[in-house]
Amino acid sequence: MRIAVYNQMFGLDGRKFSKNLFGHYYLHYQGNQKRVLSRIDLNETLKLAGEAKANILGLCEIYEGTQEEIKRKLRKFGYRHFYLGIGHKFKFNNQRVMELVASKVKGKQLNIKDWPLKNTLGGGGGFVVCKFKDFTLFHVHLALPSRGYFNEQIAYLQKMIKNTRGKIILMGDFNLSYKKLKSYFPEFEIATKEVKTCSTTPLLKWFFWKDCDHIFIKGFKPKNLGVFEGRSDHKLIWAEVK
């Protein structure tokens, strides 16, 4: 089974420093939705999704309102089942960050209550939990460790994992390297092997080039892994497990 995680940066362009900067400015610091949407291009996201050929794909940083286009286009690659998680609200408009699990096999999404969020840049994305036939999948986008509700979200995850039996896949954008995360999840093995995924943006990558996107496994064995690079400032990372 192949699992993939991709922080698509809302479909903004992270390949140039100026485009990354202005894209995030329009997204987080003004209320004109048309200006945001004019900078979003989902075609690269969907291209990478097709190339990854994953059975289950976790997408981070979806701008609320674009999820239906993403779902519609993912169906072309064989994805039939979609599970959404709601993250923080933007400061200057009523849209929210969303996270998506797209799967080629059917699961059952669990209702998550009281997921801690802060409505600010870096305040945390959504959280999706799905029960599949033989395992449970956790897909998460954590807040920045320096702000928001990072510690509360970690504690929430630990509690849910403690109450979950059987095989588990824990994946997403954790905004933290494996070395700093592993003590929180000691019973898990990392399938993505500390591969650096962010930031791919020129200039920024001189100061921040880390493994932030991870796939943790419990009850599985890792087989293979790889990355794809697209429009986002994150790489798509995938792992095969058995």
N, C-alpha and C positions, 0 to 999 in steps of 0.2 A: 504494500500500500504506500502510495506517495502522498505526502502532506506538504503544503506550501504556505508560506506567510509572506505578505507583501504590504508594507506601509506605502500606499500610493500617493501620499502627500496631497490628497484631495484632487489629484489630477493636475496639480500645478507643475510648473517646469523647474526642476532643481538642477538642470544641467549648466546653468549660468548663475553666478552669484547675484547679479542684479535682478534676474527674473525670480529667483527664490525669495529675495528680500521684498520686492514689490508685491509679489503674489501673497506672501504672508501678511503684508501690511493691509492690502485690500480685504483679506479674509478676516483678520482679527481686529482691525482698528478703524473700520468705517462701515456704514450700514447699507451701502449701495450694492444690492445683490447682483445687479446686472454686471457691475465691474468684476465681481468675483467670478461669475459664470463665464465671462469673456476670456478669462485666463485658464479655465479648466478644459482639459482635453483628455477624454477617457480612452481614446483609441489605443494609446501605448499601454495602458493598464490591461486592456483586453487582449492585446497582442501578446504580452508576457504571460497572461493567464493561459492562453492557448499553447504557448511554447513549454510551459512548465509541466503540462499534462498530469496534473495532480488529481487524485481521487477526491481530496478535500482541500479547499483553498480558503485561507483566512485573510481578509482584506482589512487593513486599518486605515483610518482617516478618510472616510467618505463624507462629503458635504451633503447634509440632508437635502433631499430633493433630487439628487442624482442617482439614488439607489435603484430606482426602477429601470433606468437606462442600463446600468451595470448588470442587473439581473437579466434583463432581456437579451443583452449581448452574450452573457455567459452561457445562456442556454444553447448557443451555437456550438459550444465546446463540450456539451453533454451534461452540464450541471442542471439538475432538476429541482433541487431542494435548497432553500435559502433561509437563513436564520440571522436576524438583526439584533444588535445591541445598541443602546442609546448612550452617548457620552455627554460631555459638558456642552452648555449653550455658549454661543459666541457673545461677546460683550455688547456689540453694537447692532445685532439683529437677533431674530428669534430662531434662527437655524441652529442645529446641533451637529456635533461630530457623531458619526455612526460607524459601527464595525459590522462586518458581514462574514458569515461562514457560508460558503457555497459547496454543495456536496453532490456527488453522483449517486450516492446511496441515501436512503431515507433515515432520518433520525428524529428524535423528539426533543424539542427545545424546552428547557426547564425555566420556570418563571423566577427571575432574580429580583429580590426585593432589597431596598436600602443599600444599593451599590454606592459607595461614597464618591462624590464628585465635587469639583470646584469649578465654577463658571468663569474660567480664565485660561489664557494661553498656558498649556502644559498641565491643565487641571484634571486630565484623565479622559480617556475614551471609553467606549462601551465594553461590555462584558457579555460573552455568549457562552452558555453551557448546553451541550447537546448529548443526549444518551443515544448511542448507537447499539447495535446488536451485541457486540463483544467488548465495548469500551465506552468511556466517557471522554468527551472533548471539551477542554476549556480554551477559549480564545479571548485574549485580553489585550488592552492597550493601557498600560499603567501611566499614572501621572509622573511628571518629572520629580526625581527624588528631592530636589531643592525646594519644591513648592507643592501646593495642592494637597492631595490626600494619599500620597504614596504609601506611607506606613499603614494607614487604615485599610488601603486596598490590599496590601500584602497580607495583613491579618485576616481579612475577609477571605482571600484565596486559601490561606492555610486552613482555616476552619472548614471551608467547603471540601477541600481535598481530604481532610481528616475524616469527614463523614461520607466519603465516596469509596465504595468497594470496587475491586477489580482493576482492570487495565485503564490507564489514564494517559491522554495526550494533553499537555499544557503548552500552549504556543501563543505567539503574538509579539508585540513591541513592548519590551519591558523597560526601555529607557535606562538600562543598566547592563553592565558587562556580566558575563557568567561568573567570573571570579567573585564579584560582589553579590551575586544572586544565590549562589549555590548553597549557602548556609540556610537560606529560607526554605529550600526544597531538597533536603539531603537524601530523600528516598528516590529521587529521580535521576536518570541519566540524561545527558544532553546529546541529542542526535545531530545537532548542527555544529558541534565541535569548535565553538568560539570563532566562527568565521565572521569577519568584520563586514558590516552591512551599511553603516552610516558614519559620516555624511559623504556622499559622492560629489557634493557641490564644490567647485573650485574655490579656493581660499578657505572655506569653512573646514574642508577635510584636513587642512594643515593643523587645525586646532582640535578637531573632533573626528576621530576615525576609530570606531569601536564596534564591538559585537553588541548590538542592542536588540536584534530580532532573534528569537530562539524557538526551538522546538524541543521540549522536554518530554521524556517518555518513562512510563512505569509499567512493567509487564511486557514490554516490547523489546526487540533487539534492533539496533541500527544497521542498515545495509550500505547506504550510499547517500551522497548529498551533493548539492550544487547551487549555483546562483545565476540569476539573470539581471542585467542592468537595463533600466529604461529611462523614463522621464523623471521619476521621483528622485529625491535625495537619499532614498534607501534602495538597497538591492532586494530583489525577491530571492528568498532562500527556500530550498526544498530539501526534504529528507525522505528516503525510503526506509520503512520499518517493517518488521515481520513479527 
